[in-house]
Amino acid sequence: MMKRIMNIFLEPLKAFANRNFAEKVSIYFSKNKWFTYVVSVIITLIILFFAYVLPNIAW
């Protein structure tokens, strides 16, 4: 039972590892420097939204 539960969480990670996903992403980011800046700005805006805007919304 415990092995089945662990497999549910680990199988998607194994699929990414088998396809060399991290290597492909790092090669893409090293070729396209501008995309690194775009992704970092988006992540920063999401963090700012969750930190400052979301707590001040009156539901």
N, C-alpha and C positions, 0 to 999 in steps of 0.2 A: 504494500500500500504506500509506504513512504517513498519507495523507489519510483513509483508511478508519479507521485506528486513532484518529486525532484526532476523527473524527465520532462514534465510539462513546462517547467521554468528553464531548463537547460537546453532543450532541443532548439529553440530559436537562436540561442547563442552559438550553438554548434554549427548551425546552418550558415551564419555570418562568418564564422571562422574558416569553414571549408571553402568558401568562395573568395577568400583573401580580400574581404570587404575593406578592412582597415588600410591595406596597402593601396588599393584603388583610390580610396578617398584621399590619402596623403599625397599620392601622385597628382591627383586632380587639383588639390589645393596648392601644391608647389608650382604647378604650371599656371594657375590663375590666381595671382596675388590679390586682385581686386575682389574676388569672391570671398576671400578670408575677411576682408573688411566689411563686406555686406553681412555676412553671417554674424560677425561679432557685434555689429550695430543692432541687428535684430535681437540677438540674445540680451544685449544690454537694455533695449527698450522693453523687452518682456520682463526682465528683472525689476526695472523701475516701475512698470505697471503693477506688478504684484506687491511691490514694497510700499508704494505711495498712493496709487489711485484706488486699488481694490479695497484697502481698509477704510477709506473715507466714503465709500458709497453706502448710502443708507438704504438698506433693503426694506 
